[in-house]
Amino acid sequence: MAGAARADNSGDLVLSSLTKRFGAFTAVDDVDLRIPQGSFFALLGPSGCGKTTTLRMVAGLEQPTAGEVRIGAHDITYDKPYRRPVNTVFQSYALFPHLSVRENVAFGLKRRRSSQVDKLVADVLELTELQALAARKPGQLSGGQQQRVALARAIVNKPAVLLLDEPLGALDLKLRRQMQVELKRIQTEVGLTFVHVTHDQEEAMTMADTIAVMNAGRIEQLGAPAELYENPATTFTANFLGQSNLIRATVRDRQPDSATVALPSGTLRVPASRLPAGIDDVWVGVRPEKISVESEPTGPSGASNRIAGLVVTDASFMGVSTQYLVRTPWGQELMVFEQNRGRAAIHRPGDKVSLSFSAEHTFALDAGQDVEAGIDLDETPS
């Protein structure tokens, strides 16, 4: 019985050497992951990176070419979907239009002949704040309300793992952000393992305890949102997870705590912990919001890193911040996001400026990597 399988399975979700090929194309390439029980985990990546195929193998909707899927001690690699302690919430909701909210949520419990249908449904309707809508049909609900019904229907079955396949993709921006907060609250309260597939970087960073950035079927980098953002290990992660300014540089004068890197014009300091070992040709990076724009000429700066002799080429007022493009003496354009605190005039195109930022906010990556990796990728869910 599926119910018995659900009751017996708990523990970490483990993917071992998981591979999926479609003919000559490798969609998922030897992926190893351990997703801790009770965590909120995100698979983040662009279209075609393999994240949805990975999710479908966990759900049993695709059979792996090689590798293994386990939950706790139980190998579920070749179990039928209905035999797995797993439920999936799709972007399309997949609700029964002729059933009420309460009936939709109760559907799986009734099929399993649960003896506590009314109590379990009442509890999950309260958790998802759907009590007042229990008698309505899906066609009478907003997109966000339908998404909560789909979530309630999955949670009420108490799966070991809940899979979320781009669940917020059909919602408008404001509602999507509200649902991000709601999803995280619900996950925290029920304590289930959530595995969330998304191409939206903000969505992943808002909700997930851990993010796996996927690229071309492989895990590019794995870690907590802040760690990935502040310490990208590759140009793909630096560009895909937020935005980065990457400048070609050469390492000079390595010291125990930091090193000097030579730009096409001028130098910067980079912490030793943020330099690739044994590599002198690097991309030196800094996030746009870490930079301050100062009018030229200026006196000594309190910041340890400065790039002088730049010209503003574009200034866009965004409300909470102003976004600048500035051209360096060597012709490269850098991006700056400066928070609008009302204390400084907005620079205009043509203004001569310098940029300053802390050495602690500066990182370096192997220049053998493609500087444009992760930029302008199709954000169609996959």
Phi and psi in degrees as a GROMACS rama.xvg file:
@    title "Ramachandran Plot"
@    xaxis  label "Phi"
@    yaxis  label "Psi"
@TYPE xy
-61.8317  -36.9302  ALA-2
-61.1084  -38.8756  GLY-3
-65.9217  -39.6461  ALA-4
-61.9234  -40.5946  ALA-5
-62.6631  -42.037  ARG-6
-67.4222  -30.7991  ALA-7
-88.8175  -10.3681  ASP-8
-108.074  118.76  ASN-9
-152.763  163.996  SER-10
122.281  -175.781  GLY-11
-68.1573  148.397  ASP-12
-88.6365  122.665  LEU-13
-122.807  125.445  VAL-14
-109.232  124.595  LEU-15
-121.24  116.734  SER-16
49.2236  38.4663  SER-17
-72.2921  125.865  LEU-18
-136.601  139.984  THR-19
-137.766  122.123  LYS-20
-115.725  140.368  ARG-21
-115.48  95.4929  PHE-22
64.4292  -125.45  GLY-23
-84.6456  -7.74998  ALA-24
-92.6892  127.918  PHE-25
-98.29  109.214  THR-26
-82.3451  -38.5298  ALA-27
-130.191  126.319  VAL-28
-121.019  91.896  ASP-29
57.4379  52.9247  ASP-30
-85.3851  130.091  VAL-31
-117.416  124.103  ASP-32
-145.47  143.823  LEU-33
-124.101  116.389  ARG-34
-106.204  111.527  ILE-35
-61.1845  142.169  PRO-36
-58.1072  134.651  GLN-37
83.2722  5.63961  GLY-38
-96.9016  164.011  SER-39
-106.15  110.242  PHE-40
-116.429  137.135  PHE-41
-118.972  133.732  ALA-42
-99.2203  110.888  LEU-43
-114.948  133.754  LEU-44
176.615  169.795  GLY-45
-79.5801  176.554  PRO-46
-56.535  134.387  SER-47
82.8921  7.76058  GLY-48
-82.9671  -13.831  CYS-49
106.732  1.1748  GLY-50
-68.5917  -42.3414  LYS-51
-70.9986  -36.2659  THR-52
-61.7957  -39.8128  THR-53
-60.2541  -45.867  THR-54
-61.6937  -42.0546  LEU-55
-65.9392  -31.0777  ARG-56
-70.212  -35.975  MET-57
-65.9908  -38.6421  VAL-58
-75.3571  -16.1881  ALA-59
88.4752  10.5495  GLY-60
-86.3989  -13.9296  LEU-61
-134.071  141.817  GLU-62
-93.7538  131.683  GLN-63
-68.2585  149.553  PRO-64
-73.1079  -35.9863  THR-65
-154.985  161.73  ALA-66
101.225  -172.098  GLY-67
-145.746  145.675  GLU-68
-122.291  124.784  VAL-69
-130.718  147.209  ARG-70
-121.395  113.618  ILE-71
61.145  -128.578  GLY-72
-89.8371  -4.10025  ALA-73
-96.486  123.448  HIS-74
-81.4919  114.877  ASP-75
-109.93  13.4583  ILE-76
-50.9856  -41.7321  THR-77
-115.819  13.2911  TYR-78
-68.8793  146.604  ASP-79
-63.3733  151.602  LYS-80
-52.7403  -42.2828  PRO-81
-72.5236  -13.3761  TYR-82
-90.0865  -7.33434  ARG-83
-91.1098  145.48  ARG-84
-80.3258  53.3387  PRO-85
-135.502  138.937  VAL-86
-126.497  152.407  ASN-87
-124.01  136.837  THR-88
-111.124  120.313  VAL-89
-98.6679  163.897  PHE-90
-61.6768  -30.6709  GLN-91
-83.1921  -2.70558  SER-92
72.9824  -48.2253  TYR-93
56.1268  43.0014  ALA-94
-83.4577  155.681  LEU-95
-82.3855  113.562  PHE-96
-67.3857  -24.5392  PRO-97
-87.4901  -6.1798  HIS-98
-103.454  151.621  LEU-99
-73.1199  171.049  SER-100
-56.2188  -48.657  VAL-101
-60.0475  -42.5808  ARG-102
-68.9515  -36.4241  GLU-103
-61.8774  -45.1143  ASN-104
-67.7912  -34.9464  VAL-105
-81.2329  -10.0953  ALA-106
-55.9169  -51.2441  PHE-107
-65.3739  -38.105  GLY-108
-64.0209  -40.0374  LEU-109
-67.8783  -36.5938  LYS-110
-65.1853  -32.0463  ARG-111
-87.9742  0.249831  ARG-112
57.5036  44.4778  ARG-113
-64.7353  144.431  SER-114
-88.5106  -1.8267  SER-115
-125.689  36.2421  GLN-116
-55.9204  -52.0951  VAL-117
-61.6149  -43.7663  ASP-118
-67.1605  -45.735  LYS-119
-64.3964  -40.668  LEU-120
-66.1032  -43.3325  VAL-121
-60.6302  -41.8115  ALA-122
-63.3243  -43.8061  ASP-123
-75.5016  -30.1812  VAL-124
-65.7911  -36.4267  LEU-125
-68.3224  -42.5159  GLU-126
-59.6059  -41.1815  LEU-127
-94.8596  7.03178  THR-128
57.851  48.0705  GLU-129
-116.939  9.41046  LEU-130
-56.0322  -43.3638  GLN-131
-70.8653  -14.1915  ALA-132
-107.726  8.88826  LEU-133
-59.3013  -31.7647  ALA-134
-89.8895  -6.54931  ALA-135
-79.8137  157.058  ARG-136
-90.9871  155.984  LYS-137
-53.0427  -35.3505  PRO-138
-65.557  -14.0569  GLY-139
-96.3458  7.08808  GLN-140
-112.124  155.777  LEU-141
-75.2685  169.397  SER-142
-59.5913  -41.8872  GLY-143
-65.8516  -37.3873  GLY-144
-68.1708  -40.3094  GLN-145
-63.1852  -37.6168  GLN-146
-64.649  -38.2728  GLN-147
-67.2447  -34.0538  ARG-148
-65.0437  -44.9072  VAL-149
-60.3286  -39.4187  ALA-150
-67.0004  -43.5383  LEU-151
-62.2509  -40.9163  ALA-152
-63.039  -33.8999  ARG-153
-77.6954  -43.6008  ALA-154
-65.9272  -36.206  ILE-155
-61.2439  -23.0265  VAL-156
-80.87  -5.12123  ASN-157
52.6389  55.8835  LYS-158
-70.6885  157.607  PRO-159
-69.0074  -33.6903  ALA-160
-135.754  132.634  VAL-161
-108.73  121.597  LEU-162
-98.854  131.607  LEU-163
-120.515  110.205  LEU-164
-100.674  96.1803  ASP-165
46.1962  51.8045  GLU-166
-68.0197  -20.2219  PRO-167
-106.954  6.03713  LEU-168
-63.3408  -26.3415  GLY-169
-89.3578  -1.53338  ALA-170
-93.7254  154.067  LEU-171
-73.0912  167.261  ASP-172
-58.3849  -46.7826  LEU-173
-63.1667  -45.4634  LYS-174
-68.3773  -35.5485  LEU-175
-60.8431  -42.3692  ARG-176
-67.4308  -37.4119  ARG-177
-63.3175  -41.5897  GLN-178
-70.1617  -28.3707  MET-179
-59.3085  -45.7183  GLN-180
-64.517  -42.1042  VAL-181
-64.6528  -43.5497  GLU-182
-60.8179  -43.6943  LEU-183
-65.3162  -40.2446  LYS-184
-61.9897  -46.1185  ARG-185
-64.7057  -43.233  ILE-186
-60.6072  -42.3397  GLN-187
-62.9805  -40.2394  THR-188
-72.0285  -40.6723  GLU-189
-86.8313  -22.482  VAL-190
72.6066  17.3341  GLY-191
-80.7042  160.594  LEU-192
-79.0876  118.814  THR-193
-105.464  128.965  PHE-194
-118.393  112.57  VAL-195
-112.048  120.316  HIS-196
-95.1057  129.435  VAL-197
-156.754  155.079  THR-198
-103.181  -1.22834  HIS-199
-93.8497  111.59  ASP-200
-62.9834  -42.5223  GLN-201
-62.849  -40.4931  GLU-202
-60.8866  -46.419  GLU-203
-63.4145  -44.9108  ALA-204
-69.766  -31.0842  MET-205
-68.164  -39.3289  THR-206
-104.556  -35.3948  MET-207
-81.3869  143.838  ALA-208
-75.248  -38.4103  ASP-209
-137.301  141.797  THR-210
-121.765  134.891  ILE-211
-107.262  113.662  ALA-212
-83.5515  120.797  VAL-213
-104.886  144.05  MET-214
-150.803  122.424  ASN-215
53.1356  43.0993  ALA-216
83.5803  -1.13342  GLY-217
-122.378  162.371  ARG-218
-81.9597  113.127  ILE-219
-74.7439  -43.3464  GLU-220
-161.777  146.16  GLN-221
-129.326  134.104  LEU-222
168.925  -178.072  GLY-223
-67.5658  151.676  ALA-224
-52.1086  -47.3417  PRO-225
-64.2834  -38.2239  ALA-226
-64.9923  -44.507  GLU-227
-63.4259  -41.2817  LEU-228
-70.5251  -44.9847  TYR-229
-79.9033  -27.5153  GLU-230
-131.275  64.4521  ASN-231
-63.3079  138.744  PRO-232
-93.5985  -15.6758  ALA-233
-138.399  162.4  THR-234
-65.1144  -31.8058  THR-235
-61.5494  -49.0938  PHE-236
-64.1039  -41.3726  THR-237
-60.731  -38.1383  ALA-238
-87.253  -35.7522  ASN-239
-80.0001  -37.8579  PHE-240
-93.2398  86.014  LEU-241
87.3424  -155.48  GLY-242
-130.669  149.575  GLN-243
-138.589  145.601  SER-244
-92.5984  120.785  ASN-245
-118.883  122.361  LEU-246
-121.186  133.538  ILE-247
-67.1079  132.945  ARG-248
-151.108  166.845  ALA-249
-125.487  132.294  THR-250
-74.2982  131.505  VAL-251
-130.19  150.215  ARG-252
52.4153  66.9081  ASP-253
-72.6343  128.859  ARG-254
-118.302  168.078  GLN-255
-57.1942  -37.1064  PRO-256
-98.4628  -27.9679  ASP-257
-158.372  174.156  SER-258
-140.279  155.673  ALA-259
-92.7286  133.668  THR-260
-117.846  137.241  VAL-261
-94.3002  123.202  ALA-262
-87.2632  175.885  LEU-263
-57.0431  -26.8399  PRO-264
-146.266  111.764  SER-265
94.6695  -177.301  GLY-266
-136.875  161.54  THR-267
-135.559  160.612  LEU-268
-104.112  139.303  ARG-269
-130.071  131.134  VAL-270
-56.8329  141.788  PRO-271
-59.201  -33.0329  ALA-272
-69.4719  -14.1894  SER-273
-111.858  18.5986  ARG-274
-108.828  137.091  LEU-275
-68.8234  134.306  PRO-276
-67.8162  135.226  ALA-277
71.3873  13.6424  GLY-278
-121.742  128.923  ILE-279
-103.468  -27.329  ASP-280
-90.9934  115.471  ASP-281
-135.408  161.136  VAL-282
-96.6696  117.836  TRP-283
-93.8541  131.516  VAL-284
-125.472  153.71  GLY-285
-152.525  137.569  VAL-286
-72.6402  145.171  ARG-287
-58.3776  -33.6733  PRO-288
-79.7311  -7.71271  GLU-289
-85.4314  -5.40268  LYS-290
-103.399  142.525  ILE-291
-108.216  142.356  SER-292
-103.172  128.6  VAL-293
-125.427  143.738  GLU-294
-68.6427  147.078  SER-295
-98.3254  146.765  GLU-296
-79.9285  157.959  PRO-297
-130.472  164.043  THR-298
-83.8617  -166.291  GLY-299
-58.86  139.711  PRO-300
-98.6994  145.149  SER-301
-74.9049  -18.4552  GLY-302
-77.187  149.074  ALA-303
-81.1885  -18.6035  SER-304
-119.887  136.126  ASN-305
-146.084  140.612  ARG-306
-120.094  119.349  ILE-307
-106.173  165.935  ALA-308
77.6156  33.0963  GLY-309
-99.9357  163.465  LEU-310
-129.541  131.738  VAL-311
-69.5406  126.118  VAL-312
-106.469  -19.5205  THR-313
-158.128  142.413  ASP-314
-136.988  121.866  ALA-315
-121.927  117.341  SER-316
-78.144  119.522  PHE-317
-110.148  9.58264  MET-318
94.3494  -85.1906  GLY-319
-74.1615  -19.4344  VAL-320
-149.01  166.032  SER-321
-114.196  130.454  THR-322
-100.151  124.178  GLN-323
-113.253  147.538  TYR-324
-113.688  128.967  LEU-325
-128.467  139.755  VAL-326
-96.6841  129.95  ARG-327
-79.8999  165.709  THR-328
-58.9303  -24.9648  PRO-329
-95.5338  8.66957  TRP-330
95.738  -5.85302  GLY-331
-80.4904  140.813  GLN-332
-95.7975  131.67  GLU-333
-111.781  152.115  LEU-334
-107.759  139.356  MET-335
-133.083  133.112  VAL-336
-111.351  110.903  PHE-337
-111.767  122.324  GLU-338
-64.2494  139.239  GLN-339
-87.8808  98.96  ASN-340
-99.8822  -0.399459  ARG-341
77.7294  12.7281  GLY-342
-109.609  -8.74772  ARG-343
-134.273  145.277  ALA-344
-70.3556  148.139  ALA-345
-76.4248  130.692  ILE-346
-73.4181  148.975  HIS-347
-111.296  155.005  ARG-348
-52.6311  133.736  PRO-349
99.5406  -18.2312  GLY-350
-66.4472  140.243  ASP-351
-88.4199  129.345  LYS-352
-140.23  168.114  VAL-353
-126.069  158.42  SER-354
-113.75  139.488  LEU-355
-133.821  145.736  SER-356
-162.606  160.038  PHE-357
-74.9222  144.993  SER-358
-60.154  -32.5524  ALA-359
-64.1661  -20.1274  GLU-360
-94.7577  7.06725  HIS-361
-104.486  136.47  THR-362
-132.72  166.785  PHE-363
-136.926  143.945  ALA-364
-130.971  155.819  LEU-365
-57.3244  124.169  ASP-366
-71.5628  -6.40361  ALA-367
-71.5058  -12.5725  GLY-368
-84.3071  152.144  GLN-369
-67.2789  119.261  ASP-370
-66.2193  -20.6001  VAL-371
-99.562  4.56698  GLU-372
-58.823  132.049  ALA-373
85.6986  0.724473  GLY-374
-97.1366  139.468  ILE-375
54.6566  41.5823  ASP-376
-85.5731  147.996  LEU-377
-59.5155  127.657  ASP-378
-99.8114  22.0177  GLU-379
-68.2342  130.065  THR-380
-56.7853  143.715  PRO-381
